[in-house]
Amino acid sequence: MPPLLAFELPAFLLGLLFGSFLNVCISRLPWHQSISTPRSHCPRCQHPIRWYDNIPLLSWVVLRAKCRDCGATIPWRYPLVELGTALWFMNTLGVFWVRALIEHNGQVGLWMEQRIQAQYFAGGAALILGFLLIGLLVMDWQTHTLPDAFTLTGIVLGFLLVCTQAIFLPTGAEDIHLNPTTRMRMRSPGSFIELGNVAVTGPEHLVFGRVFAILGAAAILWSIRAGYKAVRHREGLGLGDVKLLAMIAAFLGFWPAVLALFAGCLLILPWAAYLLATKKADQATQLPFGSFLCAGGLIAAIAGEPIIAWYSHLL
């Protein structure tokens, strides 16, 4: 079995299981229902779903998208979420595994150790972020809600992941140095620092940088929300969108979150134009911006690094 397939196939199967659980979250969290009790059941006849009717993808095909007991149609959302989550897991592990191999390529040293470690942490963050974003995308599309159980929990998880990365950061990696010709003398005993002193250590750089990223990303949408309300005297953006962008920043950083916001705005424009052209909406119609912001977050998670690098070279 090729090495890459050895990673991707288990990731696909694991993604199917998480996709099945994600469907439970999508069905219950917007209505503030428990995701653990009662057990999965048909929303029409309330009959508990048998274990062999709850196999991701396969059961939906075998049952021909109908409940075994009452014949109610099982929406397309269920297999699509399961398949989408499985493909995300498979693609994410594949992408970041290949990146780690490319980065290594026989090279050694602190810099290479730091780069490979960063790819592993980025892959883990992308898995968790993708799970949250797929769920929020569907929930906002169907109910126009972005539950705190996903957004606020996601902010905490993303920040804890960065803290974990900071703990295992190689010595000297991500340090920010002052001018090597500058000497610093601190007031505390024994605090004299020689030439090339470190102003901010790598762990401090990661942790505090991510704190500022979360606050900065949230401030962007909060300012837009406050400005729109001041001018139009009505809500334009919900606080859920603010927390969603902060969650993306918690996992990816500030500039990838800005990229996600930009991509989300680009994606929603043709949808809004279509609704206006077909007179299915007007200027006061509420659009599920969070869904498009989630799509932008998925793009930033997979392709954010090369896109930002390409754009920085244009400046």
N, C-alpha and C positions, 0 to 999 in steps of 0.2 A: 504494500500500500504506500503510495507517495506520501512523504512527510507532511505536506500541506493538507492532503485529504485526511490524514490521521488527526489533524486538529479540527478541520471543518465539519466532518461528519458528526462527531460527538457534540460540537457546538450547535449544529443544526437541531439535533434531537433535544439538547438541553433548552434551546430556544423554543421549541414546541411546547415543552412543559411550562416554561415561564409565560408563554403566550396564552396558554390555557388559564393560568392563574390571573393573567392580566385581564382577560375577559370578565372574570369575576369582579375584579376591582372596577372595571368600566361600568358594569351593570349596577354596582351597589354604592360606590363612594359618592357619586353626585347626589344621591338621595340619603346620604348619611346612614347607610346601613352597614352592619357588620360584615366583614369579608370571610369570617370563619363560621358563623352560624346564621341561618340554618344551612344545611348542605345544599349543593347545587340542585335546582329543581326547575321544572318547566314553568315559565311565568303565566301560562294560560291555565293548565290543569293542576298546577302545584305538585305534581307527582315527582318525587326525588329521582334524579337521573342515575341510572344503574352505572356501575363502574365501567362496564364494557361499552356503554354508550357515551362515555366521557373521554375517549381516547382522542387526542388532538388530531385534527384533519380527517383521520380514518373514519371515525364514528359519523362525522357529518356526511361523508360520501356514502357509507353503508346505509345510513338512515334516509338517504336522498333528501337531506335538508328538512326532515319532518320529525316531530316528536313521536316516539314509538307508541305513546299512550293515547294522545288526543289528535295527532296529525297536524298540530300547529307548525307553521313554517319556522325553521331555524334561520335567522337572518344571516346574510353573507358576511356580516361583520365578524362573526366568530371564527370561521376558517381564515379570513383575511388577516386578522390580528395574529392568529397563531402562526401563519405562514410568514407574515411580515417580521415578527419577532425572531423566528427561526432564521430567516435570511439575514437579519441584522446581526445576530450572534455569529453566524457562520462567516459573513463578510468581515465583521469587525476583527475577529480573531485572526482571520486570514491576512487582512491588511496589515495589522500591527505586528504579526509574526514575521511576515515578509520584510517589513521595515526594519525589524530588529536584526534579521539576517543580513540585510543590505548594509546597515550601520556597522555591523561587526566586521564582516568581510576580512577576517584574519587580523584586524587591528587590535592593539591592546593599549592600556594606559588609563589614566583617570578620566580623561575626556570621553573615551569610548565607553567606559563603564557607566559614566553618567548618562550618555546618550541611550544605551541599551536599556538601562533601568527606567529612563523616562518613557521609552516606548512601551514597556510592560505596564507601567502605571497608567499611561494614556489608554492602552487597550482595556484595562479594567474599568477605567472611568467611562470609556465609550460604551461598554456593555451596560453598565448601570444607567447611564444617561439615556441611552437608546430605549431601554425598557420604560423609563419614566416618560420620555417624550412621545413614544407611540401611544401610551395610555392617555396622556393629556391631549394629544391630537384628536383622538376619537371622542373623548369626553367633551371637549370644547365644541367639536363639530356637532355632536348630538344634543348637548344640553346647555351649551354656552356657559359652562362652569369649569374652573380649574381648581380642583380640591386642594386644600392646604396639606392634606395627607400625602400628596405627591410633591407639591412645590416646596413647602417648608422642609419636609423630610429630605427632599433632594438637596436643598441648600446645605443642610447639616451633613449629609453623606458626602457631598462633593468636597466640603471643607475638611472633613475628617480624613478623606483620602489624601488630600494635599498634606495634612499634618503627618500622616503615615509616611508619605514620600519624603518629607523633611527629616523624619527620624532616621531613615535608611540612606540618606543622601551621603555620597562619599565625601571624605574630608576635603575641603577646599572647593568643592563643586558649587556652582551658582553664587559664589562669593562676589560681592561688589567691593572693589578696591578704590581707595582715594588715589590722588596723584602720587606716583611712586617717589617723587622728590619731596613730598610733604612729610613732616614729622608731627606726631600728635603726642601731647602730654596730658593725661587725664589727672583729675584731682585726687583720685583714690590711690592708696599705696600700691606700688608695684604695677601701675597701669601704663607705664611708658611703652609706647609702641614704636618699633623701628620703621625704617623706610619701607614703603609698600604696604602700609598697615591696612587692615580690613575694616571698612566702615560698616558693612552689613554682612553677616554670615549667610551662607547658603540657606539654612533652615529659616532664618528670619526673612530673607528675601522671598522665599516661597510663601510662607504663611502670611506675612503682612501684605505682600503683593496681592495675594488672593483675597484678603479682606477688602483691600481698596478696590479690587476688580468687582466684587459683589456689590459694594456700596455704589461704585461708579455706574455700573450697569443699571442698577435699580433707580439711580438718580436720573438717568436719561429718560426712561419712560415715565417716571413720576413727574418730572418737569413738563413733559409733553401733556400728560394727563391734567396737571394743574393748570397749564396754560390754556388748554382747550376749554376746560370748565369755566375759567375766568372770562373767556371771550364769548363762548356760546351759552353759558349758564346751564349746562347739562353735561352728563358723563359721556366722555368719548372713549376712554379706556378704563378697564376695570383694574383693581389692585391685583387681581390674579395674573394679569399680563406682566405687571411690574415684578411680582415674585417669580414668575416663570423666567424672565430674562436674568434675574439674579441667580436662579438655579443654574442656568446655562453657564453663567460666569463662574459659579462655584466649581464647576467641573472643568471648564475649558480655559478660563481666564478672560480678561477684559476684551481684547481685540477679537477673539473668536466670537464672543457674545455680540459685539458690534456687527460682525459679519453675519451672524444669525439674524439679527434685527434687520439688516439691509436686505438679506435674502428673503425674509418673511414679507417685507414691504413689496419687493418685486413680485413675489408669488401671488399676493392677494390682489394686485392691480388688475390682471386679466379677469379674475373671478368677479371682482366688483364691476368691471366694465360690462361683463356678460349679464349680470343681474340687472344693471341699469338699462342696457340695450333691450332686454327682453321684458322690461317693466315688472320684474319679479321683486324689485327692491327700489327704494328711493334713498334720498340723502340721509334720512333718519333711521334707516334699517340697521339693526345691529348685526355685524359680521363676526364670525368666529376667528378674530385675528390671532388668538392663541394657537389655533391649529396650524396656521401658516408660519407662526413664529417657531412652533415645534419642528416643522419641516425645515426651516432655516437652521435650527439647532442640529438636526441630523446631518445636514450638509456640512456645517462647521465642524462637527465631531469627526467626520471622515476625511474631508478635504480642506479643512480650515488652514492647516499649516502650510501646504503648498500654495493655496490661494493668497494668503497673507504675504508669503515670501515673494510671490510673483508681483503682487501689487507694490510691495516696498521697493522692489527694484525699478519700478516705473517712476518713483519719486526722485 
